[in-house]
Amino acid sequence: MANSTSANLKLTVQATGENSGTWGQITNTNLLILEQAIGGYSAITVNATTGATLTFSNGALSNGKDQVIKLTGTITGNINVVIPDSVEKTYIIENATSGAFTVTVKTSSGSGVTWSATDKGTKMVYSNGTDVVDTNFTKVSSDYTPTLSGILDTNGNDIVVDTGGAIEDDSNNEYVKFVKTATAVNEVSVTNAAASGAPEISATGDDTNIDLKLTPKGSGNLILDGISFPNADGSADQILTTNGSGVLSFVDNSGGTDWQAVITADPANAVAGQGYFANTTSAAFTITLPTAATIGDEISIIDYAGTFGTNNLTVGRNGHNIQGAAADLTLAIDDQAITLVYVDSTQGWLIKG
């Protein structure tokens, strides 16, 4: 019976009684091939446009049998590095080529594993005889970014943890970034919940009493469920008021009314909690009530120059009743001062004083 070769590493399989006088040399070569497959290294310079085909010579050392392969050279187009069909073997492959083009390691008939044009990292792959598969054990790009695919994202999108402390999507856009504080002892805990329960974000750590701080960027506001909090801190004794559309602002707590500078025209709709000194010396005009109103909202108006009798001030109802009537209110008495309080859709705004 004549010698044969193994399918994957092309070892010489010696038949009984064969190779008298050379049996030891052939055995030693087989052992060297095994050593090459376990820990061998080759640096292969690829062709700039066609890539390379790994060799598997029968009964001899050859580059396709190495465990670790470094691909070098300058490429001017997308290239393939080809492993012959039927070979079953694992590889650690480093893409150290120059040039912004893809490198694909594949079998003769398979589609293989591709390094992107900007990925000059290392992958651990295996050939199953018909194609090359990425193990994802060492899926490392140029910044050594591990990618967790199909584990954290049930939609099949990659979730990446980069070296800058950020969790990214599969397009390298950041989801969340983590910033280190030296000697940190406090942290944030995120707790899920059972049915009908509310998930919780809480401050936890070594300290007993810990604030939970949420900081917008620049002049941005903190918005919680449609409520926009002011970016500024406000001044002593000020209170928060709303414009009726979820935007909060600090106002002076002067009896609950935030008095505005003297006006001679409609201030683009009055705001609940504010007071207006209306000057009709030159001409009559209208102050329009807010579009939205809530029970207890108050708006105050004072005749600044004692001219309401000459140039009337009109209070535009803006879709709400005033004193139960679907009509605007005319203030026509000099030195008149009133406060309107909203109660409901039936009575609308009532005159308080």
One Martini backbone bead per residue (centre of mass of N, CA, C, O) as a GRO file, in nm:
protein
  353
    1MET     BB    1   0.095   0.037   0.024
    2ALA     BB    2   0.074   0.357  -0.030
    3ASN     BB    3   0.107   0.662   0.025
    4SER     BB    4  -0.057   0.940   0.201
    5THR     BB    5  -0.280   1.220   0.262
    6SER     BB    6  -0.401   1.457   0.443
    7ALA     BB    7  -0.658   1.688   0.410
    8ASN     BB    8  -0.544   1.947   0.573
    9LEU     BB    9  -0.204   1.924   0.629
   10LYS     BB   10  -0.057   1.720   0.438
   11LEU     BB   11   0.023   1.459   0.554
   12THR     BB   12   0.221   1.179   0.574
   13VAL     BB   13   0.087   0.857   0.514
   14GLN     BB   14   0.219   0.561   0.619
   15ALA     BB   15   0.278   0.258   0.518
   16THR     BB   16   0.339  -0.053   0.565
   17GLY     BB   17   0.689  -0.074   0.486
   18GLU     BB   18   0.753   0.205   0.416
   19ASN     BB   19   1.035   0.401   0.385
   20SER     BB   20   1.310   0.286   0.388
   21GLY     BB   21   1.531   0.523   0.545
   22THR     BB   22   1.281   0.771   0.554
   23TRP     BB   23   1.080   0.763   0.791
   24GLY     BB   24   1.207   0.975   0.989
   25GLN     BB   25   1.194   1.223   0.802
   26ILE     BB   26   0.886   1.221   0.759
   27THR     BB   27   0.810   1.241   1.058
   28ASN     BB   28   0.950   1.510   1.114
   29THR     BB   29   0.783   1.673   0.911
   30ASN     BB   30   0.511   1.620   1.044
   31LEU     BB   31   0.587   1.758   1.314
   32LEU     BB   32   0.640   2.038   1.188
   33ILE     BB   33   0.353   2.077   1.081
   34LEU     BB   34   0.217   2.063   1.356
   35GLU     BB   35   0.369   2.304   1.475
   36GLN     BB   36   0.267   2.505   1.265
   37ALA     BB   37  -0.044   2.469   1.335
   38ILE     BB   38  -0.009   2.560   1.641
   39GLY     BB   39   0.257   2.804   1.613
   40GLY     BB   40   0.273   2.928   1.344
   41TYR     BB   41   0.442   3.182   1.127
   42SER     BB   42   0.330   3.426   0.874
   43ALA     BB   43   0.445   3.655   0.624
   44ILE     BB   44   0.228   3.790   0.374
   45THR     BB   45   0.263   3.912   0.055
   46VAL     BB   46   0.044   4.074  -0.125
   47ASN     BB   47  -0.129   4.145  -0.389
   48ALA     BB   48  -0.257   4.448  -0.486
   49THR     BB   49  -0.519   4.297  -0.658
   50THR     BB   50  -0.531   3.960  -0.586
   51GLY     BB   51  -0.352   3.871  -0.345
   52ALA     BB   52  -0.394   3.529  -0.219
   53THR     BB   53  -0.274   3.182  -0.197
   54LEU     BB   54  -0.272   2.928   0.001
   55THR     BB   55  -0.049   2.674   0.087
   56PHE     BB   56  -0.062   2.288   0.040
   57SER     BB   57   0.178   2.086   0.069
   58ASN     BB   58   0.286   1.777   0.035
   59GLY     BB   59   0.488   1.698   0.292
   60ALA     BB   60   0.510   2.020   0.366
   61LEU     BB   61   0.596   2.323   0.425
   62SER     BB   62   0.331   2.582   0.451
   63ASN     BB   63   0.149   2.874   0.487
   64GLY     BB   64  -0.146   2.740   0.532
   65LYS     BB   65  -0.045   2.590   0.818
   66ASP     BB   66  -0.051   2.825   0.983
   67GLN     BB   67  -0.178   2.989   1.263
   68VAL     BB   68  -0.022   3.260   1.194
   69ILE     BB   69  -0.121   3.554   0.994
   70LYS     BB   70   0.046   3.811   0.805
   71LEU     BB   71  -0.069   4.081   0.621
   72THR     BB   72   0.103   4.236   0.354
   73GLY     BB   73   0.111   4.533   0.193
   74THR     BB   74   0.002   4.710  -0.094
   75ILE     BB   75  -0.325   4.807  -0.177
   76THR     BB   76  -0.549   4.890  -0.480
   77GLY     BB   77  -0.769   4.678  -0.386
   78ASN     BB   78  -0.985   4.440  -0.356
   79ILE     BB   79  -0.916   4.139  -0.174
   80ASN     BB   80  -0.807   3.788  -0.174
   81VAL     BB   81  -0.779   3.513   0.059
   82VAL     BB   82  -0.707   3.176  -0.023
   83ILE     BB   83  -0.863   2.869   0.065
   84PRO     BB   84  -0.888   2.566   0.009
   85ASP     BB   85  -1.090   2.337  -0.033
   86SER     BB   86  -1.136   2.105   0.254
   87VAL     BB   87  -1.014   2.282   0.463
   88GLU     BB   88  -0.954   2.236   0.823
   89LYS     BB   89  -0.907   2.544   1.011
   90THR     BB   90  -0.737   2.758   1.222
   91TYR     BB   91  -0.704   3.131   1.260
   92ILE     BB   92  -0.470   3.404   1.292
   93ILE     BB   93  -0.546   3.730   1.148
   94GLU     BB   94  -0.354   3.998   1.014
   95ASN     BB   95  -0.421   4.328   0.895
   96ALA     BB   96  -0.118   4.490   0.749
   97THR     BB   97  -0.213   4.656   0.533
   98SER     BB   98  -0.208   4.892   0.275
   99GLY     BB   99  -0.491   5.053   0.221
  100ALA     BB  100  -0.838   5.142   0.130
  101PHE     BB  101  -0.925   4.813   0.149
  102THR     BB  102  -1.049   4.514   0.123
  103VAL     BB  103  -1.033   4.196   0.313
  104THR     BB  104  -1.068   3.851   0.208
  105VAL     BB  105  -1.129   3.544   0.373
  106LYS     BB  106  -1.141   3.239   0.176
  107THR     BB  107  -1.268   3.013  -0.006
  108SER     BB  108  -1.305   2.917  -0.323
  109SER     BB  109  -1.648   2.899  -0.271
  110GLY     BB  110  -1.670   3.126  -0.069
  111SER     BB  111  -1.722   3.439   0.115
  112GLY     BB  112  -1.631   3.492   0.404
  113VAL     BB  113  -1.405   3.728   0.561
  114THR     BB  114  -1.421   4.088   0.629
  115TRP     BB  115  -1.223   4.364   0.598
  116SER     BB  116  -1.236   4.668   0.612
  117ALA     BB  117  -1.086   4.950   0.486
  118THR     BB  118  -1.020   5.041   0.810
  119ASP     BB  119  -0.940   4.746   0.898
  120LYS     BB  120  -0.630   4.668   1.101
  121GLY     BB  121  -0.686   4.392   1.232
  122THR     BB  122  -0.785   4.104   1.430
  123LYS     BB  123  -0.870   3.755   1.359
  124MET     BB  124  -1.064   3.468   1.441
  125VAL     BB  125  -1.069   3.182   1.231
  126TYR     BB  126  -1.252   2.934   1.024
  127SER     BB  127  -1.230   2.639   0.835
  128ASN     BB  128  -1.494   2.405   0.706
  129GLY     BB  129  -1.425   2.356   0.373
  130THR     BB  130  -1.640   2.596   0.244
  131ASP     BB  131  -1.570   2.820   0.470
  132VAL     BB  132  -1.526   3.132   0.637
  133VAL     BB  133  -1.527   3.201   0.994
  134ASP     BB  134  -1.619   3.411   1.251
  135THR     BB  135  -1.576   3.392   1.599
  136ASN     BB  136  -1.554   3.674   1.775
  137PHE     BB  137  -1.323   3.658   1.988
  138THR     BB  138  -1.119   3.863   1.795
  139LYS     BB  139  -1.290   4.127   1.714
  140VAL     BB  140  -1.050   4.354   1.593
  141SER     BB  141  -0.976   4.661   1.551
  142SER     BB  142  -0.763   4.930   1.547
  143ASP     BB  143  -0.895   4.992   1.857
  144TYR     BB  144  -0.980   4.738   2.003
  145THR     BB  145  -1.297   4.652   1.943
  146PRO     BB  146  -1.543   4.491   2.087
  147THR     BB  147  -1.801   4.270   1.952
  148LEU     BB  148  -2.154   4.227   2.023
  149SER     BB  149  -2.336   3.975   1.858
  150GLY     BB  150  -2.658   3.872   1.936
  151ILE     BB  151  -2.674   3.938   2.263
  152LEU     BB  152  -2.783   4.243   2.331
  153ASP     BB  153  -2.933   4.235   2.037
  154THR     BB  154  -3.234   4.109   1.910
  155ASN     BB  155  -3.211   4.265   1.614
  156GLY     BB  156  -2.890   4.224   1.523
  157ASN     BB  157  -2.731   4.446   1.645
  158ASP     BB  158  -2.453   4.598   1.715
  159ILE     BB  159  -2.252   4.617   2.020
  160VAL     BB  160  -2.017   4.863   2.128
  161VAL     BB  161  -1.707   4.869   2.312
  162ASP     BB  162  -1.494   5.116   2.369
  163THR     BB  163  -1.192   5.274   2.476
  164GLY     BB  164  -1.367   5.548   2.568
  165GLY     BB  165  -1.636   5.443   2.727
  166ALA     BB  166  -1.841   5.342   2.495
  167ILE     BB  167  -2.159   5.282   2.363
  168GLU     BB  168  -2.232   5.141   2.047
  169ASP     BB  169  -2.321   5.110   1.741
  170ASP     BB  170  -2.277   4.963   1.415
  171SER     BB  171  -2.183   5.288   1.334
  172ASN     BB  172  -2.028   5.433   1.576
  173ASN     BB  173  -2.256   5.538   1.760
  174GLU     BB  174  -2.331   5.681   2.052
  175TYR     BB  175  -2.511   5.601   2.339
  176VAL     BB  176  -2.295   5.566   2.584
  177LYS     BB  177  -2.089   5.743   2.826
  178PHE     BB  178  -1.802   5.678   3.027
  179VAL     BB  179  -1.678   5.849   3.322
  180LYS     BB  180  -1.402   5.891   3.513
  181THR     BB  181  -1.352   5.885   3.873
  182ALA     BB  182  -1.152   5.939   4.109
  183THR     BB  183  -1.229   5.757   4.381
  184ALA     BB  184  -1.492   5.620   4.342
  185VAL     BB  185  -1.826   5.545   4.535
  186ASN     BB  186  -2.044   5.628   4.325
  187GLU     BB  187  -2.356   5.533   4.155
  188VAL     BB  188  -2.559   5.386   3.902
  189SER     BB  189  -2.883   5.230   3.909
  190VAL     BB  190  -3.058   4.977   3.716
  191THR     BB  191  -3.407   4.885   3.748
  192ASN     BB  192  -3.625   4.663   3.696
  193ALA     BB  193  -3.966   4.533   3.628
  194ALA     BB  194  -4.258   4.426   3.682
  195ALA     BB  195  -4.566   4.412   3.643
  196SER     BB  196  -4.672   4.749   3.684
  197GLY     BB  197  -4.393   4.855   3.707
  198ALA     BB  198  -4.114   5.073   3.777
  199PRO     BB  199  -3.845   5.166   3.664
  200GLU     BB  200  -3.503   5.235   3.799
  201ILE     BB  201  -3.311   5.531   3.878
  202SER     BB  202  -3.021   5.528   4.095
  203ALA     BB  203  -2.843   5.630   4.370
  204THR     BB  204  -2.533   5.468   4.455
  205GLY     BB  205  -2.330   5.366   4.747
  206ASP     BB  206  -2.140   5.461   5.022
  207ASP     BB  207  -2.315   5.683   5.063
  208THR     BB  208  -2.607   5.787   5.220
  209ASN     BB  209  -2.640   6.082   5.075
  210ILE     BB  210  -2.755   6.111   4.730
  211ASP     BB  211  -2.751   6.268   4.454
  212LEU     BB  212  -2.919   6.322   4.131
  213LYS     BB  213  -2.753   6.415   3.833
  214LEU     BB  214  -2.874   6.633   3.564
  215THR     BB  215  -2.692   6.746   3.265
  216PRO     BB  216  -2.698   6.964   3.041
  217LYS     BB  217  -2.595   7.112   2.745
  218GLY     BB  218  -2.532   7.411   2.799
  219SER     BB  219  -2.851   7.564   2.719
  220GLY     BB  220  -2.993   7.327   2.787
  221ASN     BB  221  -3.268   7.133   2.885
  222LEU     BB  222  -3.466   6.969   3.115
  223ILE     BB  223  -3.670   6.685   3.009
  224LEU     BB  224  -3.984   6.568   3.160
  225ASP     BB  225  -4.249   6.460   3.019
  226GLY     BB  226  -4.260   6.769   2.872
  227ILE     BB  227  -4.093   6.909   3.095
  228SER     BB  228  -3.927   7.227   3.107
  229PHE     BB  229  -3.639   7.317   3.248
  230PRO     BB  230  -3.443   7.546   3.354
  231ASN     BB  231  -3.106   7.636   3.320
  232ALA     BB  232  -3.126   7.818   3.538
  233ASP     BB  233  -3.126   7.886   3.894
  234GLY     BB  234  -3.198   8.148   3.993
  235SER     BB  235  -3.333   8.322   4.264
  236ALA     BB  236  -3.407   8.431   4.551
  237ASP     BB  237  -3.750   8.347   4.607
  238GLN     BB  238  -3.819   8.209   4.364
  239ILE     BB  239  -4.046   8.076   4.119
  240LEU     BB  240  -4.229   7.839   3.943
  241THR     BB  241  -4.352   7.859   3.607
  242THR     BB  242  -4.597   7.828   3.351
  243ASN     BB  243  -4.699   7.858   2.997
  244GLY     BB  244  -4.894   7.590   2.933
  245SER     BB  245  -4.644   7.405   2.765
  246GLY     BB  246  -4.410   7.300   2.987
  247VAL     BB  247  -4.261   7.574   3.054
  248LEU     BB  248  -4.027   7.664   3.284
  249SER     BB  249  -3.993   7.947   3.522
  250PHE     BB  250  -3.850   8.207   3.685
  251VAL     BB  251  -4.002   8.402   3.951
  252ASP     BB  252  -4.111   8.638   4.141
  253ASN     BB  253  -4.237   8.633   4.485
  254SER     BB  254  -4.495   8.865   4.444
  255GLY     BB  255  -4.771   8.732   4.539
  256GLY     BB  256  -4.753   8.546   4.263
  257THR     BB  257  -4.651   8.791   4.080
  258ASP     BB  258  -4.517   8.867   3.753
  259TRP     BB  259  -4.398   9.163   3.679
  260GLN     BB  260  -4.406   9.370   3.406
  261ALA     BB  261  -4.332   9.570   3.184
  262VAL     BB  262  -4.445   9.816   3.019
  263ILE     BB  263  -4.725   9.822   2.795
  264THR     BB  264  -4.851   9.895   2.429
  265ALA     BB  265  -4.898   9.582   2.366
  266ASP     BB  266  -4.928   9.278   2.279
  267PRO     BB  267  -4.747   8.998   2.446
  268ALA     BB  268  -4.808   8.737   2.297
  269ASN     BB  269  -4.964   8.657   2.522
  270ALA     BB  270  -5.048   8.582   2.813
  271VAL     BB  271  -4.922   8.483   3.141
  272ALA     BB  272  -4.936   8.292   3.387
  273GLY     BB  273  -4.849   8.492   3.679
  274GLN     BB  274  -4.884   8.767   3.543
  275GLY     BB  275  -4.824   9.125   3.521
  276TYR     BB  276  -4.986   9.431   3.375
  277PHE     BB  277  -4.882   9.744   3.247
  278ALA     BB  278  -5.117   9.941   3.084
  279ASN     BB  279  -5.057  10.166   2.801
  280THR     BB  280  -5.319  10.392   2.644
  281THR     BB  281  -5.231  10.680   2.556
  282SER     BB  282  -5.206  10.638   2.233
  283ALA     BB  283  -5.368  10.346   2.238
  284ALA     BB  284  -5.557  10.102   2.181
  285PHE     BB  285  -5.563   9.755   2.306
  286THR     BB  286  -5.466   9.401   2.330
  287ILE     BB  287  -5.505   9.133   2.562
  288THR     BB  288  -5.418   8.795   2.536
  289LEU     BB  289  -5.505   8.509   2.632
  290PRO     BB  290  -5.437   8.203   2.685
  291THR     BB  291  -5.481   7.906   2.529
  292ALA     BB  292  -5.408   7.775   2.801
  293ALA     BB  293  -5.578   7.646   3.105
  294THR     BB  294  -5.577   7.644   3.471
  295ILE     BB  295  -5.675   7.604   3.763
  296GLY     BB  296  -5.565   7.917   3.918
  297ASP     BB  297  -5.501   8.098   3.709
  298GLU     BB  298  -5.328   8.420   3.681
  299ILE     BB  299  -5.419   8.768   3.577
  300SER     BB  300  -5.286   9.097   3.572
  301ILE     BB  301  -5.435   9.439   3.547
  302ILE     BB  302  -5.311   9.784   3.487
  303ASP     BB  303  -5.360  10.121   3.477
  304TYR     BB  304  -5.093  10.319   3.421
  305ALA     BB  305  -5.233  10.625   3.309
  306GLY     BB  306  -5.546  10.662   3.322
  307THR     BB  307  -5.677  10.563   2.998
  308PHE     BB  308  -5.921  10.364   2.960
  309GLY     BB  309  -6.154  10.570   2.904
  310THR     BB  310  -6.028  10.660   2.628
  311ASN     BB  311  -5.841  10.389   2.590
  312ASN     BB  312  -5.923  10.094   2.556
  313LEU     BB  313  -5.905   9.769   2.703
  314THR     BB  314  -5.863   9.448   2.566
  315VAL     BB  315  -5.973   9.115   2.649
  316GLY     BB  316  -5.880   8.831   2.501
  317ARG     BB  317  -6.019   8.508   2.520
  318ASN     BB  318  -5.908   8.269   2.339
  319GLY     BB  319  -6.173   8.056   2.369
  320HIS     BB  320  -6.268   8.171   2.637
  321ASN     BB  321  -6.440   8.243   2.894
  322ILE     BB  322  -6.595   8.543   3.051
  323GLN     BB  323  -6.802   8.523   3.292
  324GLY     BB  324  -6.951   8.295   3.097
  325ALA     BB  325  -6.868   8.448   2.831
  326ALA     BB  326  -6.835   8.467   2.466
  327ALA     BB  327  -6.639   8.735   2.540
  328ASP     BB  328  -6.487   9.005   2.547
  329LEU     BB  329  -6.303   9.240   2.750
  330THR     BB  330  -6.375   9.571   2.866
  331LEU     BB  331  -6.161   9.842   2.968
  332ALA     BB  332  -6.319  10.178   3.073
  333ILE     BB  333  -6.157  10.258   3.343
  334ASP     BB  334  -5.990  10.457   3.516
  335ASP     BB  335  -5.758  10.288   3.708
  336GLN     BB  336  -5.793  10.003   3.643
  337ALA     BB  337  -5.804   9.682   3.834
  338ILE     BB  338  -5.732   9.329   3.760
  339THR     BB  339  -5.817   8.980   3.831
  340LEU     BB  340  -5.775   8.673   3.666
  341VAL     BB  341  -5.949   8.354   3.708
  342TYR     BB  342  -5.929   8.022   3.647
  343VAL     BB  343  -6.174   7.743   3.644
  344ASP     BB  344  -6.341   7.672   3.362
  345SER     BB  345  -6.525   7.611   3.069
  346THR     BB  346  -6.774   7.770   3.162
  347GLN     BB  347  -6.653   8.040   3.303
  348GLY     BB  348  -6.350   8.055   3.305
  349TRP     BB  349  -6.286   8.380   3.356
  350LEU     BB  350  -6.253   8.547   3.664
  351ILE     BB  351  -6.313   8.820   3.864
  352LYS     BB  352  -6.136   8.914   4.153
  353GLY     BB  353  -6.073   9.268   4.136
   0.00000   0.00000   0.00000
